[in-house]
């Protein structure tokens, strides 16, 4: 289930004191939309981390640290759960 206004207004957020939640949400959305998007491939720090920690792009360390695989989990049917 998703929050009505995304996680910016989710029930798990700390309650603001002294500011109406609608105003706070508006301000947070404004700040969020003002964040500059940057491609990781063009970030020098990311390139440096790949080289120093992972031994370059496409290596085994990259695969082990950053990639995952998903597989279907079959639902186990128990004889006890069958409705007659």
C-alpha positions as CSV (number, residue, x, y, z in Angstrom):
1,X,0.0,0.0,0.0
2,X,1.2,3.5,-0.8
3,X,0.9,6.6,1.3
4,X,-1.7,9.1,-0.1
5,X,0.9,11.7,-0.8
6,X,3.9,9.3,-1.1
7,X,6.2,8.8,1.8
8,X,6.5,12.6,2.2
9,X,3.2,12.4,4.1
10,X,3.2,8.8,5.3
11,X,2.0,7.7,8.7
12,X,5.5,6.6,9.6
13,X,6.8,10.2,9.5
14,X,7.6,12.2,12.7
15,X,4.8,14.6,13.5
16,X,5.7,18.3,13.0
17,X,5.2,20.7,15.9
18,X,4.1,24.2,15.3
19,X,3.4,23.9,11.6
20,X,0.2,22.6,10.0
21,X,0.9,19.3,8.2
22,X,-0.5,20.6,4.9
23,X,2.0,23.5,5.0
24,X,4.8,21.2,5.9
25,X,3.9,18.7,3.1
26,X,3.9,21.6,0.6
27,X,7.3,22.8,1.8
28,X,8.8,19.2,1.7
29,X,7.4,18.7,-1.8
30,X,8.9,22.0,-2.9
31,X,12.3,21.0,-1.5
32,X,12.1,17.5,-3.0
33,X,11.3,18.8,-6.5
34,X,14.2,21.3,-6.3
35,X,16.8,18.6,-5.9
36,X,19.1,18.4,-8.9
37,X,19.1,15.1,-10.7
38,X,22.5,13.7,-11.5
39,X,23.4,10.6,-13.5
40,X,25.6,8.4,-11.3
41,X,27.8,7.7,-14.4
42,X,28.9,11.3,-14.5
43,X,29.6,11.7,-10.8
44,X,33.4,11.6,-10.2
45,X,32.9,10.3,-6.6
46,X,30.9,7.3,-7.8
47,X,33.6,6.5,-10.4
48,X,36.2,6.7,-7.7
49,X,34.2,4.4,-5.4
50,X,33.8,1.8,-8.2
51,X,37.5,1.9,-8.9
52,X,38.7,1.8,-5.2
53,X,36.1,-0.5,-3.6
54,X,34.8,-2.6,-6.4
55,X,37.8,-2.9,-8.8
56,X,36.1,-1.2,-11.7
57,X,32.7,-1.6,-13.4
58,X,31.4,-5.0,-14.5
59,X,33.6,-7.0,-12.1
60,X,32.6,-9.8,-9.8
61,X,32.7,-7.5,-6.8
62,X,30.2,-5.2,-8.5
63,X,27.9,-8.1,-9.2
64,X,28.1,-9.5,-5.6
65,X,27.7,-6.1,-3.9
66,X,25.1,-4.3,-6.1
67,X,23.0,-6.9,-8.0
68,X,20.4,-9.3,-6.8
69,X,18.1,-11.9,-8.3
70,X,14.5,-12.5,-7.8
71,X,12.6,-15.8,-8.0
72,X,9.0,-16.8,-7.5
73,X,8.2,-18.4,-4.2
74,X,5.6,-21.1,-4.6
75,X,2.7,-21.0,-2.1
76,X,2.8,-24.1,0.1
77,X,-0.6,-25.8,0.2
78,X,-1.2,-27.7,3.4
79,X,-3.8,-30.4,3.7
80,X,-4.9,-28.7,6.9
81,X,-5.8,-25.4,5.2
82,X,-8.2,-26.9,2.7
83,X,-11.8,-25.8,3.2
84,X,-14.4,-28.5,2.7
